[in-house]
Amino acid sequence: MKLFQRLLVAPAALGLLAPISANATEINLNAVSDYSGNQSEVDSNTFKSSSNNKPTLISGGEGLVSSPDSDSFSETTTASFSADFAIGAVEGLAAEDAVQAVYGFQIDLNTSFTGSDSLDVSIDAGNGGNGLSEFALNEGTADDVLVVDGISYTFPVGEKLTFSVGNDSAGSALYSTACVYGTPSDTLDDCGNANSAMDSTGTATAFGASYDIGGGFTAAFGYEGDGDGTNGLVTKEGSDTYGGQLSYAADSYGASLTYANYNTSTTDTVYWGLNGYWTPAETGTIVPSVSVGVETGNPDNSAIDTRHYFVGLQWDEVGPGTFGAALGTQQHYASNVTEYYMYEAFYSYPVNDGMTITPLIYVKETAANTDDQTGIMVKTSFSF
């Protein structure tokens, strides 16, 4: 059965992904009857908590928590939740040729101790490792396992300087890469800034700083290292990545220049990324926003540089939703080899404040004498 015939079942399957109303608690009718029969007295104090602790997960307030020994969250702690469901298939890719459905779930916890700092913890789960890799829904180390995906602390020093330190987080957390293209795909969401943006896989410790120069200019620095490994941080035997970025943002356009050095015990690879965007002065016009990116790599053990390109167009008001289209190289390619591109289009439609549906279609070029990969997917996202 061909891909597009199989996808005829998608609307029916999507019905399974719609939110299903459920009661928050179970009601014991016999207990309610007995309670009424006993003619118990109920007044304004009946349902008050016997604890003096404040309610959990409420936002607001400034300064340190007055009762650190409390068994509830502080009043400066907030939690946000998101869930993603996707269904689709990729013709030309054996592992994803069949119609599949996957999910992802994330909890983000945020606490402020002074009103201007932020302690952030991300907890993820999913089964996206089973297929539909373009949506990258599985952030954990194994399917259906809830894991801590990152923890970081961000704090200001004075009015212009900000620091961030974390574990399993990105050294580029304080970067401001110039891009306004918002694709749901995993290949083109880096806007051509795949490596100089410095979000290395497997690194344990990250540090970053940013400085508001003024006039729209911002400078930032980042570092990532294997702090959990036996080789340690900033050692000859270890693997370290460090870099910096200079960015500029105006009302309708922006640009950024990004540098990164990937250092191992045997090699150094330097990446330079240049990004820019332009947005129309008025929304809802037929003129889209434009985002572009180009990145070069220079491995010290090779005489041949690598390169990576991206161009994305986005219309923010097409009916009730957003339409986007882009093309870019799938990865870095040496200048003496054939480059393979990915082409995509998506439409993101907000059903309500907490639910968004995004269909995506894309084509990935493959080597000669093989069929290109054609993917059709629908992603349903919930935030609450």
Secondary structure, DSSP 4 states (H G I P E B T S, - for coil): --HHHHGGGHHHHHHTTS-----SS---HHHHHHHHHTT----TTTTS-SS-PPPSS-----SS-S-TT-SS--TTEEEEEEEEEEEEEEET-GGG-S-EEEEEEEEEEEE-SSSS-EEEEEEEEE-GGGS-GGG----SSSTT--EEEEEEEEEEETTTEEEEEEESS-TTTT---------S-SSSTTTT-TTTT---TT--EEEEEEEEEETTEEEEEEEEE-TTSSS-SS-SSS-EEEEEEEEEE-SSEEEEEEEEEEE-SS-EEEEEEEEEEE--SSTTSSSPEEEEEEEEEEETT-SS-EEEEEEEEEEEEETTEEEEEEEEESS-EETTS---EEEEEEEEEEEETTEEEEEEEEEE--STTSPPEEEEEEEEEEE-
